[in-house]
């Protein structure tokens, strides 16, 4: 392939990867319960989660 074709494509792809990484790190802080402070959704097996609503 010609370099003037795949270089902009490569830049576009790496830009998308960076944008996705930023999105994921922005969501690193999960929603937590205001009463017990535990996460509302389990992310790992066995992790303590909020049971206030039960
Ligand atoms: Zn709770």
mmCIF file of the protein (N, C-alpha, C, O) and its ligand, coordinates in Angstrom:
data_MODEL
# 
_entry.id   MODEL 
# 
loop_
_entity.id 
_entity.type 
_entity.pdbx_number_of_molecules 
1 polymer     1 
2 non-polymer 1 
# 
_entity_poly.entity_id                      1 
_entity_poly.type                           'polypeptide(L)' 
_entity_poly.nstd_linkage                   no 
_entity_poly.nstd_monomer                   no 
_entity_poly.pdbx_seq_one_letter_code       
;(UNK)(UNK)(UNK)(UNK)(UNK)(UNK)(UNK)(UNK)(UNK)(UNK)(UNK)(UNK)(UNK)(UNK)(UNK)(UNK)
(UNK)(UNK)(UNK)(UNK)(UNK)(UNK)(UNK)(UNK)(UNK)(UNK)(UNK)(UNK)(UNK)(UNK)(UNK)(UNK)
(UNK)(UNK)(UNK)(UNK)(UNK)(UNK)(UNK)(UNK)(UNK)(UNK)(UNK)(UNK)(UNK)(UNK)(UNK)(UNK)
(UNK)(UNK)(UNK)(UNK)(UNK)(UNK)
;
_entity_poly.pdbx_seq_one_letter_code_can   XXXXXXXXXXXXXXXXXXXXXXXXXXXXXXXXXXXXXXXXXXXXXXXXXXXXXX 
_entity_poly.pdbx_strand_id                 A 
# 
loop_
_entity_poly_seq.entity_id 
_entity_poly_seq.num 
_entity_poly_seq.mon_id 
_entity_poly_seq.hetero 
1 1  UNK n 
1 2  UNK n 
1 3  UNK n 
1 4  UNK n 
1 5  UNK n 
1 6  UNK n 
1 7  UNK n 
1 8  UNK n 
1 9  UNK n 
1 10 UNK n 
1 11 UNK n 
1 12 UNK n 
1 13 UNK n 
1 14 UNK n 
1 15 UNK n 
1 16 UNK n 
1 17 UNK n 
1 18 UNK n 
1 19 UNK n 
1 20 UNK n 
1 21 UNK n 
1 22 UNK n 
1 23 UNK n 
1 24 UNK n 
1 25 UNK n 
1 26 UNK n 
1 27 UNK n 
1 28 UNK n 
1 29 UNK n 
1 30 UNK n 
1 31 UNK n 
1 32 UNK n 
1 33 UNK n 
1 34 UNK n 
1 35 UNK n 
1 36 UNK n 
1 37 UNK n 
1 38 UNK n 
1 39 UNK n 
1 40 UNK n 
1 41 UNK n 
1 42 UNK n 
1 43 UNK n 
1 44 UNK n 
1 45 UNK n 
1 46 UNK n 
1 47 UNK n 
1 48 UNK n 
1 49 UNK n 
1 50 UNK n 
1 51 UNK n 
1 52 UNK n 
1 53 UNK n 
1 54 UNK n 
# 
loop_
_struct_asym.id 
_struct_asym.entity_id 
A 1 
B 2 
# 
loop_
_chem_comp.id 
_chem_comp.type 
_chem_comp.mon_nstd_flag 
UNK 'L-peptide linking' . 
ZN  non-polymer         . 
# 
_pdbx_entity_nonpoly.entity_id   2 
_pdbx_entity_nonpoly.name        ? 
_pdbx_entity_nonpoly.comp_id     ZN 
# 
_pdbx_nonpoly_scheme.asym_id         B 
_pdbx_nonpoly_scheme.entity_id       2 
_pdbx_nonpoly_scheme.mon_id          ZN 
_pdbx_nonpoly_scheme.ndb_seq_num     1 
_pdbx_nonpoly_scheme.pdb_seq_num     101 
_pdbx_nonpoly_scheme.auth_seq_num    101 
_pdbx_nonpoly_scheme.pdb_mon_id      ZN 
_pdbx_nonpoly_scheme.auth_mon_id     ZN 
_pdbx_nonpoly_scheme.pdb_strand_id   A 
_pdbx_nonpoly_scheme.pdb_ins_code    . 
# 
loop_
_atom_site.group_PDB 
_atom_site.id 
_atom_site.type_symbol 
_atom_site.label_atom_id 
_atom_site.label_alt_id 
_atom_site.label_comp_id 
_atom_site.label_asym_id 
_atom_site.label_entity_id 
_atom_site.label_seq_id 
_atom_site.pdbx_PDB_ins_code 
_atom_site.Cartn_x 
_atom_site.Cartn_y 
_atom_site.Cartn_z 
_atom_site.occupancy 
_atom_site.B_iso_or_equiv 
_atom_site.pdbx_formal_charge 
_atom_site.auth_seq_id 
_atom_site.auth_comp_id 
_atom_site.auth_asym_id 
_atom_site.auth_atom_id 
_atom_site.pdbx_PDB_model_num 
ATOM   1   N  N  . UNK A 1 1  ? 0.830   -1.211  0.000  1.00 0.00 ? 1   UNK A N  1 
ATOM   2   C  CA . UNK A 1 1  ? 0.000   0.000   0.000  1.00 0.00 ? 1   UNK A CA 1 
ATOM   3   C  C  . UNK A 1 1  ? 0.863   1.260   0.000  1.00 0.00 ? 1   UNK A C  1 
ATOM   4   O  O  . UNK A 1 1  ? 1.985   1.244   0.506  1.00 0.00 ? 1   UNK A O  1 
ATOM   5   N  N  . UNK A 1 2  ? 0.357   2.323   -0.552 1.00 0.00 ? 2   UNK A N  1 
ATOM   6   C  CA . UNK A 1 2  ? 1.083   3.592   -0.566 1.00 0.00 ? 2   UNK A CA 1 
ATOM   7   C  C  . UNK A 1 2  ? 1.073   4.228   0.820  1.00 0.00 ? 2   UNK A C  1 
ATOM   8   O  O  . UNK A 1 2  ? 0.067   4.183   1.528  1.00 0.00 ? 2   UNK A O  1 
ATOM   9   N  N  . UNK A 1 3  ? 2.232   4.836   1.207  1.00 0.00 ? 3   UNK A N  1 
ATOM   10  C  CA . UNK A 1 3  ? 2.311   5.445   2.558  1.00 0.00 ? 3   UNK A CA 1 
ATOM   11  C  C  . UNK A 1 3  ? 1.298   6.571   2.748  1.00 0.00 ? 3   UNK A C  1 
ATOM   12  O  O  . UNK A 1 3  ? 0.796   6.762   3.856  1.00 0.00 ? 3   UNK A O  1 
ATOM   13  N  N  . UNK A 1 4  ? 0.991   7.316   1.696  1.00 0.00 ? 4   UNK A N  1 
ATOM   14  C  CA . UNK A 1 4  ? 0.058   8.431   1.866  1.00 0.00 ? 4   UNK A CA 1 
ATOM   15  C  C  . UNK A 1 4  ? -1.374  7.950   2.068  1.00 0.00 ? 4   UNK A C  1 
ATOM   16  O  O  . UNK A 1 4  ? -2.283  8.748   2.300  1.00 0.00 ? 4   UNK A O  1 
ATOM   17  N  N  . UNK A 1 5  ? -1.561  6.654   1.979  1.00 0.00 ? 5   UNK A N  1 
ATOM   18  C  CA . UNK A 1 5  ? -2.888  6.096   2.232  1.00 0.00 ? 5   UNK A CA 1 
ATOM   19  C  C  . UNK A 1 5  ? -2.973  5.538   3.646  1.00 0.00 ? 5   UNK A C  1 
ATOM   20  O  O  . UNK A 1 5  ? -3.925  5.812   4.377  1.00 0.00 ? 5   UNK A O  1 
ATOM   21  N  N  . UNK A 1 6  ? -1.975  4.758   4.020  1.00 0.00 ? 6   UNK A N  1 
ATOM   22  C  CA . UNK A 1 6  ? -2.091  4.075   5.320  1.00 0.00 ? 6   UNK A CA 1 
ATOM   23  C  C  . UNK A 1 6  ? -1.623  4.891   6.501  1.00 0.00 ? 6   UNK A C  1 
ATOM   24  O  O  . UNK A 1 6  ? -1.982  4.579   7.637  1.00 0.00 ? 6   UNK A O  1 
ATOM   25  N  N  . UNK A 1 7  ? -0.809  5.957   6.269  1.00 0.00 ? 7   UNK A N  1 
ATOM   26  C  CA . UNK A 1 7  ? -0.378  6.779   7.415  1.00 0.00 ? 7   UNK A CA 1 
ATOM   27  C  C  . UNK A 1 7  ? -1.558  7.557   8.032  1.00 0.00 ? 7   UNK A C  1 
ATOM   28  O  O  . UNK A 1 7  ? -1.713  7.527   9.253  1.00 0.00 ? 7   UNK A O  1 
ATOM   29  N  N  . UNK A 1 8  ? -2.385  8.243   7.246  1.00 0.00 ? 8   UNK A N  1 
ATOM   30  C  CA . UNK A 1 8  ? -3.556  8.887   7.866  1.00 0.00 ? 8   UNK A CA 1 
ATOM   31  C  C  . UNK A 1 8  ? -4.499  7.887   8.515  1.00 0.00 ? 8   UNK A C  1 
ATOM   32  O  O  . UNK A 1 8  ? -5.138  8.186   9.524  1.00 0.00 ? 8   UNK A O  1 
ATOM   33  N  N  . UNK A 1 9  ? -4.583  6.695   7.928  1.00 0.00 ? 9   UNK A N  1 
ATOM   34  C  CA . UNK A 1 9  ? -5.429  5.645   8.487  1.00 0.00 ? 9   UNK A CA 1 
ATOM   35  C  C  . UNK A 1 9  ? -4.902  5.222   9.861  1.00 0.00 ? 9   UNK A C  1 
ATOM   36  O  O  . UNK A 1 9  ? -5.667  5.007   10.801 1.00 0.00 ? 9   UNK A O  1 
ATOM   37  N  N  . UNK A 1 10 ? -3.569  5.107   9.949  1.00 0.00 ? 10  UNK A N  1 
ATOM   38  C  CA . UNK A 1 10 ? -2.922  4.710   11.201 1.00 0.00 ? 10  UNK A CA 1 
ATOM   39  C  C  . UNK A 1 10 ? -3.144  5.776   12.281 1.00 0.00 ? 10  UNK A C  1 
ATOM   40  O  O  . UNK A 1 10 ? -3.413  5.459   13.439 1.00 0.00 ? 10  UNK A O  1 
ATOM   41  N  N  . UNK A 1 11 ? -3.026  7.035   11.878 1.00 0.00 ? 11  UNK A N  1 
ATOM   42  C  CA . UNK A 1 11 ? -3.237  8.146   12.815 1.00 0.00 ? 11  UNK A CA 1 
ATOM   43  C  C  . UNK A 1 11 ? -4.680  8.135   13.316 1.00 0.00 ? 11  UNK A C  1 
ATOM   44  O  O  . UNK A 1 11 ? -4.940  8.356   14.499 1.00 0.00 ? 11  UNK A O  1 
ATOM   45  N  N  . UNK A 1 12 ? -5.596  7.878   12.417 1.00 0.00 ? 12  UNK A N  1 
ATOM   46  C  CA . UNK A 1 12 ? -7.019  7.836   12.770 1.00 0.00 ? 12  UNK A CA 1 
ATOM   47  C  C  . UNK A 1 12 ? -7.291  6.709   13.760 1.00 0.00 ? 12  UNK A C  1 
ATOM   48  O  O  . UNK A 1 12 ? -8.026  6.880   14.732 1.00 0.00 ? 12  UNK A O  1 
ATOM   49  N  N  . UNK A 1 13 ? -6.685  5.557   13.493 1.00 0.00 ? 13  UNK A N  1 
ATOM   50  C  CA . UNK A 1 13 ? -6.891  4.396   14.360 1.00 0.00 ? 13  UNK A CA 1 
ATOM   51  C  C  . UNK A 1 13 ? -6.312  4.625   15.755 1.00 0.00 ? 13  UNK A C  1 
ATOM   52  O  O  . UNK A 1 13 ? -6.954  4.307   16.756 1.00 0.00 ? 13  UNK A O  1 
ATOM   53  N  N  . UNK A 1 14 ? -5.088  5.180   15.822 1.00 0.00 ? 14  UNK A N  1 
ATOM   54  C  CA . UNK A 1 14 ? -4.473  5.424   17.128 1.00 0.00 ? 14  UNK A CA 1 
ATOM   55  C  C  . UNK A 1 14 ? -5.244  6.504   17.881 1.00 0.00 ? 14  UNK A C  1 
ATOM   56  O  O  . UNK A 1 14 ? -5.326  6.464   19.108 1.00 0.00 ? 14  UNK A O  1 
ATOM   57  N  N  . UNK A 1 15 ? -5.807  7.467   17.157 1.00 0.00 ? 15  UNK A N  1 
ATOM   58  C  CA . UNK A 1 15 ? -6.625  8.503   17.786 1.00 0.00 ? 15  UNK A CA 1 
ATOM   59  C  C  . UNK A 1 15 ? -7.865  7.903   18.410 1.00 0.00 ? 15  UNK A C  1 
ATOM   60  O  O  . UNK A 1 15 ? -8.281  8.311   19.495 1.00 0.00 ? 15  UNK A O  1 
ATOM   61  N  N  . UNK A 1 16 ? -8.461  6.929   17.728 1.00 0.00 ? 16  UNK A N  1 
ATOM   62  C  CA . UNK A 1 16 ? -9.648  6.261   18.251 1.00 0.00 ? 16  UNK A CA 1 
ATOM   63  C  C  . UNK A 1 16 ? -9.304  5.459   19.493 1.00 0.00 ? 16  UNK A C  1 
ATOM   64  O  O  . UNK A 1 16 ? -10.094 5.396   20.436 1.00 0.00 ? 16  UNK A O  1 
ATOM   65  N  N  . UNK A 1 17 ? -8.128  4.847   19.497 1.00 0.00 ? 17  UNK A N  1 
ATOM   66  C  CA . UNK A 1 17 ? -7.692  4.064   20.658 1.00 0.00 ? 17  UNK A CA 1 
ATOM   67  C  C  . UNK A 1 17 ? -7.489  4.970   21.869 1.00 0.00 ? 17  UNK A C  1 
ATOM   68  O  O  . UNK A 1 17 ? -7.887  4.623   22.981 1.00 0.00 ? 17  UNK A O  1 
ATOM   69  N  N  . UNK A 1 18 ? -6.873  6.124   21.655 1.00 0.00 ? 18  UNK A N  1 
ATOM   70  C  CA . UNK A 1 18 ? -6.644  7.080   22.741 1.00 0.00 ? 18  UNK A CA 1 
ATOM   71  C  C  . UNK A 1 18 ? -7.978  7.587   23.286 1.00 0.00 ? 18  UNK A C  1 
ATOM   72  O  O  . UNK A 1 18 ? -8.151  7.714   24.498 1.00 0.00 ? 18  UNK A O  1 
ATOM   73  N  N  . UNK A 1 19 ? -8.909  7.871   22.396 1.00 0.00 ? 19  UNK A N  1 
ATOM   74  C  CA . UNK A 1 19 ? -10.216 8.369   22.811 1.00 0.00 ? 19  UNK A CA 1 
ATOM   75  C  C  . UNK A 1 19 ? -10.946 7.330   23.649 1.00 0.00 ? 19  UNK A C  1 
ATOM   76  O  O  . UNK A 1 19 ? -11.608 7.662   24.633 1.00 0.00 ? 19  UNK A O  1 
ATOM   77  N  N  . UNK A 1 20 ? -10.816 6.056   23.243 1.00 0.00 ? 20  UNK A N  1 
ATOM   78  C  CA . UNK A 1 20 ? -11.491 4.993   23.992 1.00 0.00 ? 20  UNK A CA 1 
ATOM   79  C  C  . UNK A 1 20 ? -10.852 4.813   25.373 1.00 0.00 ? 20  UNK A C  1 
ATOM   80  O  O  . UNK A 1 20 ? -11.551 4.564   26.356 1.00 0.00 ? 20  UNK A O  1 
ATOM   81  N  N  . UNK A 1 21 ? -9.515  4.942   25.443 1.00 0.00 ? 21  UNK A N  1 
ATOM   82  C  CA . UNK A 1 21 ? -8.815  4.841   26.724 1.00 0.00 ? 21  UNK A CA 1 
ATOM   83  C  C  . UNK A 1 21 ? -9.256  5.958   27.662 1.00 0.00 ? 21  UNK A C  1 
ATOM   84  O  O  . UNK A 1 21 ? -9.451  5.732   28.857 1.00 0.00 ? 21  UNK A O  1 
ATOM   85  N  N  . UNK A 1 22 ? -9.409  7.152   27.123 1.00 0.00 ? 22  UNK A N  1 
ATOM   86  C  CA . UNK A 1 22 ? -9.848  8.291   27.935 1.00 0.00 ? 22  UNK A CA 1 
ATOM   87  C  C  . UNK A 1 22 ? -11.261 8.062   28.450 1.00 0.00 ? 22  UNK A C  1 
ATOM   88  O  O  . UNK A 1 22 ? -11.569 8.390   29.596 1.00 0.00 ? 22  UNK A O  1 
ATOM   89  N  N  . UNK A 1 23 ? -12.117 7.502   27.607 1.00 0.00 ? 23  UNK A N  1 
ATOM   90  C  CA . UNK A 1 23 ? -13.490 7.223   28.008 1.00 0.00 ? 23  UNK A CA 1 
ATOM   91  C  C  . UNK A 1 23 ? -13.532 6.210   29.143 1.00 0.00 ? 23  UNK A C  1 
ATOM   92  O  O  . UNK A 1 23 ? -14.283 6.369   30.105 1.00 0.00 ? 23  UNK A O  1 
ATOM   93  N  N  . UNK A 1 24 ? -12.719 5.170   29.021 1.00 0.00 ? 24  UNK A N  1 
ATOM   94  C  CA . UNK A 1 24 ? -12.695 4.123   30.047 1.00 0.00 ? 24  UNK A CA 1 
ATOM   95  C  C  . UNK A 1 24 ? -12.175 4.687   31.365 1.00 0.00 ? 24  UNK A C  1 
ATOM   96  O  O  . UNK A 1 24 ? -12.750 4.411   32.418 1.00 0.00 ? 24  UNK A O  1 
ATOM   97  N  N  . UNK A 1 25 ? -11.096 5.473   31.328 1.00 0.00 ? 25  UNK A N  1 
ATOM   98  C  CA . UNK A 1 25 ? -10.527 6.022   32.557 1.00 0.00 ? 25  UNK A CA 1 
ATOM   99  C  C  . UNK A 1 25 ? -11.475 7.042   33.178 1.00 0.00 ? 25  UNK A C  1 
ATOM   100 O  O  . UNK A 1 25 ? -11.461 7.231   34.394 1.00 0.00 ? 25  UNK A O  1 
ATOM   101 N  N  . UNK A 1 26 ? -12.294 7.698   32.369 1.00 0.00 ? 26  UNK A N  1 
ATOM   102 C  CA . UNK A 1 26 ? -13.272 8.642   32.903 1.00 0.00 ? 26  UNK A CA 1 
ATOM   103 C  C  . UNK A 1 26 ? -14.350 7.914   33.682 1.00 0.00 ? 26  UNK A C  1 
ATOM   104 O  O  . UNK A 1 26 ? -14.945 8.471   34.605 1.00 0.00 ? 26  UNK A O  1 
ATOM   105 N  N  . UNK A 1 27 ? -14.601 6.653   33.306 1.00 0.00 ? 27  UNK A N  1 
ATOM   106 C  CA . UNK A 1 27 ? -15.627 5.868   33.993 1.00 0.00 ? 27  UNK A CA 1 
ATOM   107 C  C  . UNK A 1 27 ? -15.023 4.970   35.063 1.00 0.00 ? 27  UNK A C  1 
ATOM   108 O  O  . UNK A 1 27 ? -15.680 4.051   35.551 1.00 0.00 ? 27  UNK A O  1 
ATOM   109 N  N  . UNK A 1 28 ? -13.763 5.237   35.431 1.00 0.00 ? 28  UNK A N  1 
ATOM   110 C  CA . UNK A 1 28 ? -13.109 4.400   36.444 1.00 0.00 ? 28  UNK A CA 1 
ATOM   111 C  C  . UNK A 1 28 ? -13.761 4.536   37.799 1.00 0.00 ? 28  UNK A C  1 
ATOM   112 O  O  . UNK A 1 28 ? -13.720 3.611   38.611 1.00 0.00 ? 28  UNK A O  1 
ATOM   113 N  N  . UNK A 1 29 ? -14.367 5.692   38.050 1.00 0.00 ? 29  UNK A N  1 
ATOM   114 C  CA . UNK A 1 29 ? -15.045 5.885   39.317 1.00 0.00 ? 29  UNK A CA 1 
ATOM   115 C  C  . UNK A 1 29 ? -16.501 5.455   39.174 1.00 0.00 ? 29  UNK A C  1 
ATOM   116 O  O  . UNK A 1 29 ? -17.300 6.185   38.589 1.00 0.00 ? 29  UNK A O  1 
ATOM   117 N  N  . UNK A 1 30 ? -16.855 4.298   39.691 1.00 0.00 ? 30  UNK A N  1 
ATOM   118 C  CA . UNK A 1 30 ? -18.205 3.791   39.519 1.00 0.00 ? 30  UNK A CA 1 
ATOM   119 C  C  . UNK A 1 30 ? -19.174 4.467   40.471 1.00 0.00 ? 30  UNK A C  1 
ATOM   120 O  O  . UNK A 1 30 ? -18.781 5.084   41.462 1.00 0.00 ? 30  UNK A O  1 
ATOM   121 N  N  . UNK A 1 31 ? -20.445 4.334   40.145 1.00 0.00 ? 31  UNK A N  1 
ATOM   122 C  CA . UNK A 1 31 ? -21.481 4.890   40.995 1.00 0.00 ? 31  UNK A CA 1 
ATOM   123 C  C  . UNK A 1 31 ? -21.519 4.129   42.313 1.00 0.00 ? 31  UNK A C  1 
ATOM   124 O  O  . UNK A 1 31 ? -21.559 2.898   42.321 1.00 0.00 ? 31  UNK A O  1 
ATOM   125 N  N  . UNK A 1 32 ? -21.507 4.859   43.430 1.00 0.00 ? 32  UNK A N  1 
ATOM   126 C  CA . UNK A 1 32 ? -21.541 4.209   44.733 1.00 0.00 ? 32  UNK A CA 1 
ATOM   127 C  C  . UNK A 1 32 ? -22.788 4.631   45.489 1.00 0.00 ? 32  UNK A C  1 
ATOM   128 O  O  . UNK A 1 32 ? -23.372 5.682   45.224 1.00 0.00 ? 32  UNK A O  1 
ATOM   129 N  N  . UNK A 1 33 ? -23.186 3.783   46.443 1.00 0.00 ? 33  UNK A N  1 
ATOM   130 C  CA . UNK A 1 33 ? -24.363 4.054   47.251 1.00 0.00 ? 33  UNK A CA 1 
ATOM   131 C  C  . UNK A 1 33 ? -24.082 5.216   48.202 1.00 0.00 ? 33  UNK A C  1 
ATOM   132 O  O  . UNK A 1 33 ? -22.999 5.306   48.779 1.00 0.00 ? 33  UNK A O  1 
ATOM   133 N  N  . UNK A 1 34 ? -25.061 6.100   48.360 1.00 0.00 ? 34  UNK A N  1 
ATOM   134 C  CA . UNK A 1 34 ? -24.886 7.251   49.238 1.00 0.00 ? 34  UNK A CA 1 
ATOM   135 C  C  . UNK A 1 34 ? -24.955 6.849   50.702 1.00 0.00 ? 34  UNK A C  1 
ATOM   136 O  O  . UNK A 1 34 ? -24.433 7.558   51.562 1.00 0.00 ? 34  UNK A O  1 
ATOM   137 N  N  . UNK A 1 35 ? -25.600 5.710   51.001 1.00 0.00 ? 35  UNK A N  1 
ATOM   138 C  CA . UNK A 1 35 ? -25.777 5.284   52.390 1.00 0.00 ? 35  UNK A CA 1 
ATOM   139 C  C  . UNK A 1 35 ? -24.612 4.448   52.899 1.00 0.00 ? 35  UNK A C  1 
ATOM   140 O  O  . UNK A 1 35 ? -24.054 4.739   53.957 1.00 0.00 ? 35  UNK A O  1 
ATOM   141 N  N  . UNK A 1 36 ? -24.234 3.389   52.138 1.00 0.00 ? 36  UNK A N  1 
ATOM   142 C  CA . UNK A 1 36 ? -23.196 2.485   52.632 1.00 0.00 ? 36  UNK A CA 1 
ATOM   143 C  C  . UNK A 1 36 ? -21.857 2.723   51.941 1.00 0.00 ? 36  UNK A C  1 
ATOM   144 O  O  . UNK A 1 36 ? -20.829 2.246   52.424 1.00 0.00 ? 36  UNK A O  1 
ATOM   145 N  N  . UNK A 1 37 ? -21.844 3.447   50.824 1.00 0.00 ? 37  UNK A N  1 
ATOM   146 C  CA . UNK A 1 37 ? -20.595 3.740   50.139 1.00 0.00 ? 37  UNK A CA 1 
ATOM   147 C  C  . UNK A 1 37 ? -20.078 2.615   49.265 1.00 0.00 ? 37  UNK A C  1 
ATOM   148 O  O  . UNK A 1 37 ? -19.015 2.730   48.655 1.00 0.00 ? 37  UNK A O  1 
ATOM   149 N  N  . UNK A 1 38 ? -20.835 1.520   49.206 1.00 0.00 ? 38  UNK A N  1 
ATOM   150 C  CA . UNK A 1 38 ? -20.411 0.399   48.361 1.00 0.00 ? 38  UNK A CA 1 
ATOM   151 C  C  . UNK A 1 38 ? -20.897 0.620   46.937 1.00 0.00 ? 38  UNK A C  1 
ATOM   152 O  O  . UNK A 1 38 ? -21.832 1.382   46.694 1.00 0.00 ? 38  UNK A O  1 
ATOM   153 N  N  . UNK A 1 39 ? -20.239 -0.066  45.996 1.00 0.00 ? 39  UNK A N  1 
ATOM   154 C  CA . UNK A 1 39 ? -20.623 0.050   44.598 1.00 0.00 ? 39  UNK A CA 1 
ATOM   155 C  C  . UNK A 1 39 ? -22.018 -0.520  44.372 1.00 0.00 ? 39  UNK A C  1 
ATOM   156 O  O  . UNK A 1 39 ? -22.426 -1.480  45.025 1.00 0.00 ? 39  UNK A O  1 
ATOM   157 N  N  . UNK A 1 40 ? -22.719 0.070   43.463 1.00 0.00 ? 40  UNK A N  1 
ATOM   158 C  CA . UNK A 1 40 ? -24.073 -0.396  43.166 1.00 0.00 ? 40  UNK A CA 1 
ATOM   159 C  C  . UNK A 1 40 ? -24.050 -1.615  42.261 1.00 0.00 ? 40  UNK A C  1 
ATOM   160 O  O  . UNK A 1 40 ? -24.973 -2.428  42.289 1.00 0.00 ? 40  UNK A O  1 
ATOM   161 N  N  . UNK A 1 41 ? -22.995 -1.747  41.453 1.00 0.00 ? 41  UNK A N  1 
ATOM   162 C  CA . UNK A 1 41 ? -22.902 -2.895  40.551 1.00 0.00 ? 41  UNK A CA 1 
ATOM   163 C  C  . UNK A 1 41 ? -21.603 -3.629  40.806 1.00 0.00 ? 41  UNK A C  1 
ATOM   164 O  O  . UNK A 1 41 ? -20.547 -3.015  40.955 1.00 0.00 ? 41  UNK A O  1 
ATOM   165 N  N  . UNK A 1 42 ? -21.689 -4.945  40.855 1.00 0.00 ? 42  UNK A N  1 
ATOM   166 C  CA . UNK A 1 42 ? -20.504 -5.770  41.081 1.00 0.00 ? 42  UNK A CA 1 
ATOM   167 C  C  . UNK A 1 42 ? -19.636 -5.775  39.829 1.00 0.00 ? 42  UNK A C  1 
ATOM   168 O  O  . UNK A 1 42 ? -20.116 -6.030  38.725 1.00 0.00 ? 42  UNK A O  1 
ATOM   169 N  N  . UNK A 1 43 ? -18.345 -5.490  40.019 1.00 0.00 ? 43  UNK A N  1 
ATOM   170 C  CA . UNK A 1 43 ? -17.425 -5.496  38.886 1.00 0.00 ? 43  UNK A CA 1 
ATOM   171 C  C  . UNK A 1 43 ? -16.592 -6.764  38.897 1.00 0.00 ? 43  UNK A C  1 
ATOM   172 O  O  . UNK A 1 43 ? -16.220 -7.265  37.836 1.00 0.00 ? 43  UNK A O  1 
ATOM   173 N  N  . UNK A 1 44 ? -16.291 -7.293  40.075 1.00 0.00 ? 44  UNK A N  1 
ATOM   174 C  CA . UNK A 1 44 ? -15.518 -8.531  40.185 1.00 0.00 ? 44  UNK A CA 1 
ATOM   175 C  C  . UNK A 1 44 ? -16.304 -9.523  41.027 1.00 0.00 ? 44  UNK A C  1 
ATOM   176 O  O  . UNK A 1 44 ? -17.129 -9.143  41.857 1.00 0.00 ? 44  UNK A O  1 
ATOM   177 N  N  . UNK A 1 45 ? -16.034 -10.790 40.799 1.00 0.00 ? 45  UNK A N  1 
ATOM   178 C  CA . UNK A 1 45 ? -16.742 -11.843 41.520 1.00 0.00 ? 45  UNK A CA 1 
ATOM   179 C  C  . UNK A 1 45 ? -16.421 -11.760 43.017 1.00 0.00 ? 45  UNK A C  1 
ATOM   180 O  O  . UNK A 1 45 ? -15.254 -11.683 43.399 1.00 0.00 ? 45  UNK A O  1 
ATOM   181 N  N  . UNK A 1 46 ? -17.449 -11.776 43.853 1.00 0.00 ? 46  UNK A N  1 
ATOM   182 C  CA . UNK A 1 46 ? -17.243 -11.765 45.287 1.00 0.00 ? 46  UNK A CA 1 
ATOM   183 C  C  . UNK A 1 46 ? -17.066 -10.383 45.882 1.00 0.00 ? 46  UNK A C  1 
ATOM   184 O  O  . UNK A 1 46 ? -16.899 -10.251 47.094 1.00 0.00 ? 46  UNK A O  1 
ATOM   185 N  N  . UNK A 1 47 ? -17.099 -9.352  45.057 1.00 0.00 ? 47  UNK A N  1 
ATOM   186 C  CA . UNK A 1 47 ? -16.921 -8.002  45.547 1.00 0.00 ? 47  UNK A CA 1 
ATOM   187 C  C  . UNK A 1 47 ? -18.170 -7.556  46.313 1.00 0.00 ? 47  UNK A C  1 
ATOM   188 O  O  . UNK A 1 47 ? -19.287 -7.786  45.851 1.00 0.00 ? 47  UNK A O  1 
ATOM   189 N  N  . UNK A 1 48 ? -17.998 -6.923  47.472 1.00 0.00 ? 48  UNK A N  1 
ATOM   190 C  CA . UNK A 1 48 ? -19.170 -6.452  48.223 1.00 0.00 ? 48  UNK A CA 1 
ATOM   191 C  C  . UNK A 1 48 ? -19.871 -5.315  47.484 1.00 0.00 ? 48  UNK A C  1 
ATOM   192 O  O  . UNK A 1 48 ? -19.233 -4.372  47.016 1.00 0.00 ? 48  UNK A O  1 
ATOM   193 N  N  . UNK A 1 49 ? -21.174 -5.421  47.390 1.00 0.00 ? 49  UNK A N  1 
ATOM   194 C  CA . UNK A 1 49 ? -21.944 -4.388  46.720 1.00 0.00 ? 49  UNK A CA 1 
ATOM   195 C  C  . UNK A 1 49 ? -23.070 -3.924  47.637 1.00 0.00 ? 49  UNK A C  1 
ATOM   196 O  O  . UNK A 1 49 ? -23.374 -4.554  48.650 1.00 0.00 ? 49  UNK A O  1 
ATOM   197 N  N  . UNK A 1 50 ? -23.670 -2.817  47.258 1.00 0.00 ? 50  UNK A N  1 
ATOM   198 C  CA . UNK A 1 50 ? -24.759 -2.239  48.050 1.00 0.00 ? 50  UNK A CA 1 
ATOM   199 C  C  . UNK A 1 50 ? -25.951 -3.186  48.104 1.00 0.00 ? 50  UNK A C  1 
ATOM   200 O  O  . UNK A 1 50 ? -26.366 -3.745  47.088 1.00 0.00 ? 50  UNK A O  1 
ATOM   201 N  N  . UNK A 1 51 ? -26.489 -3.356  49.304 1.00 0.00 ? 51  UNK A N  1 
ATOM   202 C  CA . UNK A 1 51 ? -27.688 -4.186  49.473 1.00 0.00 ? 51  UNK A CA 1 
ATOM   203 C  C  . UNK A 1 51 ? -28.791 -3.380  50.138 1.00 0.00 ? 51  UNK A C  1 
ATOM   204 O  O  . UNK A 1 51 ? -29.768 -3.946  50.627 1.00 0.00 ? 51  UNK A O  1 
ATOM   205 N  N  . UNK A 1 52 ? -28.641 -2.086  50.157 1.00 0.00 ? 52  UNK A N  1 
ATOM   206 C  CA . UNK A 1 52 ? -29.636 -1.228  50.808 1.00 0.00 ? 52  UNK A CA 1 
ATOM   207 C  C  . UNK A 1 52 ? -31.000 -1.366  50.143 1.00 0.00 ? 52  UNK A C  1 
ATOM   208 O  O  . UNK A 1 52 ? -32.032 -1.293  50.809 1.00 0.00 ? 52  UNK A O  1 
ATOM   209 N  N  . UNK A 1 53 ? -31.001 -1.563  48.854 1.00 0.00 ? 53  UNK A N  1 
ATOM   210 C  CA . UNK A 1 53 ? -32.271 -1.621  48.132 1.00 0.00 ? 53  UNK A CA 1 
ATOM   211 C  C  . UNK A 1 53 ? -32.971 -2.964  48.256 1.00 0.00 ? 53  UNK A C  1 
ATOM   212 O  O  . UNK A 1 53 ? -34.092 -3.128  47.776 1.00 0.00 ? 53  UNK A O  1 
ATOM   213 N  N  . UNK A 1 54 ? -32.312 -3.931  48.902 1.00 0.00 ? 54  UNK A N  1 
ATOM   214 C  CA . UNK A 1 54 ? -32.927 -5.262  49.014 1.00 0.00 ? 54  UNK A CA 1 
ATOM   215 C  C  . UNK A 1 54 ? -33.786 -5.377  50.262 1.00 0.00 ? 54  UNK A C  1 
ATOM   216 O  O  . UNK A 1 54 ? -34.376 -6.429  50.510 1.00 0.00 ? 54  UNK A O  1 
HETATM 217 ZN ZN . ZN  B 2 .  ? -26.028 0.954   50.023 1.00 0.00 ? 101 ZN  A ZN 1 
# 
